[in-house]
Amino acid sequence: MKRRNFIQTAVTSGMAVASQSQTAMSPENKSRFSLDQNKVRIYSPDFTTTSKVLMVSDTHLWMDDKRGAPYTQYSGRMAKAYNQTTHFQTGHPTNPNESFEKMIAIGKASKVDLLALPGDLFSFPSEAAIEWVTGQLTDSQLPFQYAAGNHDWHYEGMEGSLVDLRKQWTENRLKPLYQGGHPLMTVKEINGIRFVTLDNSIYEILPEQLSFFREQVKTAKPLVLFVHIPLYAPGRSMGFGCGNPKWGWETDRNFDLERRPRWPKTGHTTTTMDFHKEVFAAKNLLGIFAGHTHKQSLDVVNDIPQFVTAANAMGGFLEIEFLREG
């Protein structure tokens, strides 16, 4: 059995009890990782101190008020999607608001250095939901880093290209969550580790985002990459759609359901494919963290791990620690 397939099988089939430890970086970086249920640890002799990150994706908050009345023709399906959910570990009833409040409590109790929010906090860009989250984050005083997911800015059936709609609603509704930063790409340096967050919520990477990522790699500092849509890994489904060679018109099964433009017949842009290649060639990249699929998983490509978290709508999250080895 191939090494990548062994790690994937061991983790996804025995997630509740398994703990795997494998080399996570090329030898010159001397970094390793372990995964135990939803706790990730990354080790390196180059770390000067322990860093803690709490990753929360796919909360899918759906609350709305009278301000959303003009948009109900676009929000109706997703407004009903996650009203009541089942916790991914306990099987008990829960809901998105309860799940997010618990994440805030965990983040405060653990004194995390960063709350990573890589997308689909919302099921649609509801003013009520965005204001609620902004209030929760402000009151918590937790440092956070956000990028939009494919639902955060999407009113289903609204006319316009995905690029234009994303730009419109990130500016009109989601702007407070960017804390003055660029909505498509941000970086925070914590204890010598550079945490890079990119918005790939249209499945594509834009030229300015590729340039930004290249600049981060050039720093030669340890990097961590947060995206919403997982990068393609061999054997994975179209949910791992960023850089997937089969992504395009023929494999788009949900455009009618989501009432959006169908993926292009030409497939990915050269920029997106270059990004995929360069991410998995980056010698200083400690790991990739993503959401979108709603299922926890792990893949290792070119010795770089990609962790995908379970949906926070069902209580999912990842606790990530960066620990000095040796």
C-alpha positions in Angstrom: 0.0 0.0 0.0 1.4 3.4 -0.9 2.4 5.7 2.0 -0.2 8.4 1.4 -2.9 5.8 1.1 -1.8 4.1 4.3 -2.0 7.4 6.3 -5.3 8.3 4.8 -6.8 4.9 5.5 -5.5 4.8 9.1 -6.8 8.2 10.0 -10.2 8.2 8.3 -11.2 4.7 9.1 -10.1 4.9 12.8 -10.5 8.5 13.6 -12.1 8.0 17.0 -9.2 6.1 18.4 -6.2 6.4 16.1 -3.2 8.5 16.6 -0.7 8.7 13.7 2.7 10.3 13.6 4.6 10.8 10.3 7.2 13.0 8.8 5.4 16.1 7.8 8.1 18.0 6.0 11.1 17.4 3.8 14.2 16.3 5.8 15.8 19.7 5.8 12.9 21.2 7.7 12.9 18.5 10.4 9.2 18.9 11.2 6.8 16.1 12.2 3.1 15.9 13.1 0.6 13.8 15.0 -3.1 13.5 14.8 -5.3 12.2 17.6 -9.0 12.5 16.9 -9.4 16.3 16.3 -6.1 17.3 18.0 -3.2 18.1 15.7 0.4 18.6 16.9 3.2 19.8 14.7 6.7 19.4 16.0 9.9 21.2 15.0 13.3 21.9 16.7 13.0 25.4 15.2 10.0 26.5 17.2 11.0 28.7 20.1 7.8 28.4 22.1 4.4 26.6 21.9 1.7 28.1 19.8 -2.0 27.2 19.9 -4.5 27.6 17.1 -8.2 26.7 17.2 -9.6 26.1 13.7 -13.4 26.5 13.1 -15.0 26.0 9.7 -18.5 25.5 8.3 -20.6 26.8 11.2 -23.3 27.7 8.7 -25.1 30.3 10.8 -28.6 30.9 9.3 -30.2 33.5 11.7 -31.9 36.4 9.9 -34.3 39.3 10.6 -36.5 41.7 8.8 -33.5 43.1 6.9 -33.2 39.8 5.1 -36.8 39.8 3.9 -35.9 41.2 0.4 -33.5 38.3 -0.1 -35.6 35.3 1.0 -35.9 34.1 -2.6 -32.1 33.6 -2.5 -31.7 32.4 1.1 -34.6 30.0 1.5 -32.8 26.7 0.9 -29.8 27.4 3.1 -31.9 29.1 5.8 -33.4 25.6 6.4 -30.3 23.5 6.0 -28.7 23.6 9.5 -31.5 24.6 12.0 -30.9 21.5 14.1 -27.9 19.3 13.8 -26.3 16.3 15.5 -22.9 16.6 17.2 -20.2 14.9 15.3 -18.8 13.1 18.4 -21.6 12.7 20.9 -24.6 12.3 18.6 -26.6 14.7 20.8 -28.7 17.5 19.2 -26.9 20.8 18.7 -27.1 23.9 16.4 -24.7 26.3 14.8 -25.1 29.1 17.4 -24.4 26.7 20.3 -21.5 25.2 18.4 -19.8 28.5 17.8 -20.4 29.7 21.4 -18.6 26.6 22.6 -15.7 27.4 20.2 -15.4 30.8 21.8 -15.3 29.2 25.2 -12.7 26.7 24.2 -10.5 29.4 22.7 -10.7 31.5 25.8 -10.0 28.6 28.2 -7.1 27.4 26.1 -5.7 31.0 25.6 -5.2 30.3 21.9 -2.8 32.4 19.9 -5.2 32.4 16.9 -8.8 31.5 16.1 -8.7 30.4 12.4 -12.0 30.9 10.6 -11.5 29.7 7.0 -15.0 30.0 5.6 -18.7 29.1 5.7 -19.3 30.8 9.0 -22.6 31.7 7.4 -25.1 29.9 5.1 -25.7 33.2 3.3 -24.6 36.8 4.0 -27.2 37.6 6.6 -26.7 40.9 8.4 -28.1 39.5 11.6 -25.7 36.5 11.6 -22.7 38.6 10.7 -23.4 41.1 13.5 -23.9 38.2 16.0 -20.5 36.7 15.1 -18.8 40.0 15.1 -20.1 40.7 18.6 -19.0 37.2 19.8 -15.5 37.8 18.5 -15.2 41.3 19.8 -16.4 40.3 23.3 -14.0 37.3 23.3 -10.9 39.4 22.5 -9.5 36.4 20.7 -7.1 37.1 17.8 -8.7 35.7 14.7 -8.1 35.4 11.0 -11.0 34.9 8.6 -11.6 34.2 4.9 -14.9 33.6 3.2 -16.2 30.2 2.1 -18.5 29.6 -0.9 -21.7 30.1 1.2 -20.6 33.2 3.1 -21.2 35.6 0.2 -23.6 33.5 -1.9 -27.3 34.3 -2.3 -28.5 31.4 -4.4 -29.9 32.4 -7.7 -28.7 36.0 -7.6 -27.5 37.2 -11.0 -23.8 37.8 -11.5 -20.5 36.0 -11.8 -19.0 34.3 -8.8 -16.1 36.8 -8.8 -18.4 39.8 -8.8 -20.8 38.4 -6.2 -18.0 37.6 -3.9 -16.6 41.1 -4.2 -20.0 42.7 -3.7 -20.9 40.8 -0.5 -17.5 40.8 1.1 -17.5 44.6 0.7 -21.2 45.1 1.7 -21.6 42.6 4.5 -18.5 40.6 5.5 -16.0 43.6 5.7 -15.9 43.8 9.5 -14.5 40.3 9.8 -11.4 41.3 7.8 -10.3 43.7 10.4 -9.0 46.1 7.8 -7.0 43.4 6.0 -7.3 42.3 2.4 -10.4 40.0 2.0 -8.6 37.6 -0.4 -5.3 37.1 1.4 -3.9 37.8 4.9 -0.9 36.7 7.0 -0.3 36.8 10.7 3.1 36.0 12.2 3.0 34.4 15.6 6.0 33.1 17.5 8.0 33.0 14.2 5.3 31.1 12.3 3.5 32.8 9.4 -0.2 31.9 9.2 -1.4 32.5 5.7 -5.2 32.6 4.9 -6.4 32.7 1.3 -9.9 32.9 0.0 -10.4 30.1 -2.6 -14.2 30.1 -2.2 -14.7 30.2 -6.0 -12.4 27.1 -6.3 -9.9 29.3 -8.2 -6.8 31.2 -7.1 -6.3 34.7 -8.6 -2.9 35.9 -9.9 -2.5 38.4 -7.0 -3.1 35.5 -4.5 -0.4 33.4 -6.2 2.0 36.3 -6.0 1.2 36.8 -2.3 1.8 33.1 -1.5 5.1 33.2 -3.4 6.2 36.1 -1.3 5.4 34.2 1.9 7.5 31.2 0.7 10.4 33.5 -0.1 10.6 34.5 3.6 11.8 31.0 4.4 9.9 31.2 7.7 7.6 28.3 8.7 4.3 28.7 7.0 0.8 27.4 7.7 -1.9 27.7 5.0 -5.6 28.1 5.7 -8.1 27.8 2.8 -11.8 26.9 2.7 -11.8 24.4 -0.2 -9.2 21.6 0.2 -6.5 21.3 -2.4 -6.7 18.3 -4.6 -5.1 15.1 -3.3 -5.0 11.8 -5.4 -8.1 9.7 -4.9 -10.2 12.4 -3.3 -13.6 13.5 -4.5 -14.5 16.8 -6.2 -14.9 18.4 -2.7 -11.1 18.6 -2.9 -11.7 20.9 -5.8 -8.9 23.5 -5.7 -6.4 22.3 -8.3 -8.4 19.2 -9.1 -7.5 18.2 -12.7 -11.1 17.0 -13.3 -12.7 20.2 -12.0 -15.0 21.8 -14.6 -18.2 21.7 -16.6 -18.6 17.9 -16.7 -18.0 17.3 -13.0 -20.2 20.2 -11.6 -23.1 18.3 -10.1 -24.5 21.0 -7.9 -24.9 24.2 -10.0 -28.7 23.7 -10.3 -29.1 23.0 -6.6 -27.0 26.0 -5.6 -28.4 28.2 -8.4 -25.0 29.5 -9.6 -23.0 29.6 -12.8 -21.7 26.2 -13.9 -18.0 25.6 -13.6 -16.2 26.5 -16.9 -15.7 24.0 -19.7 -12.0 24.9 -19.8 -11.5 23.7 -16.2 -9.0 25.4 -13.8 -6.9 28.4 -14.8 -3.2 28.0 -15.2 -2.8 30.2 -12.1 -4.8 27.8 -9.9 -2.8 24.8 -11.2 0.5 26.6 -10.6 -0.7 27.4 -7.1 -1.5 23.8 -6.4 1.9 22.7 -7.6 3.8 25.3 -5.7 2.0 24.7 -2.4 3.0 21.1 -2.4 6.6 22.1 -3.4 7.0 24.7 -0.6 9.8 23.5 1.6 8.8 25.7 4.5 5.1 24.8 4.5 4.2 23.0 7.8 0.7 22.1 6.7 -2.6 23.0 5.0 -5.9 23.3 6.9 -9.2 23.4 5.1 -13.0 22.8 5.6 -15.8 22.6 3.0 -16.3 18.8 2.9 -17.8 18.7 6.5 -15.7 15.5 7.2 -12.5 15.2 9.0 -9.7 13.8 6.9 -5.9 13.8 6.4 -3.8 13.5 3.2 0.0 13.8 2.9 1.3 14.9 -0.5 5.0 15.4 -1.0 5.4 15.1 2.7 3.1 18.0 3.3 -0.1 17.2 5.4 -3.5 18.6 4.6 -6.0 18.5 7.4 -9.7 18.9 6.8 -12.0 19.6 9.8 -15.5 18.3 10.5 -18.2 21.0 10.2 -18.6 23.3 13.2 -22.4 23.2 12.5 -22.2 19.7 14.0 -19.7 20.7 16.7 -16.5 20.0 14.7 -13.2 21.8 15.1 -9.5 21.2 15.2 -7.1 22.0 18.1 -3.7 22.7 16.6 -0.4 23.0 18.6 3.0 23.8 17.4 5.6 22.3 19.7 9.3 22.4 20.0 10.8 18.9 19.3 13.9 17.8 21.1 
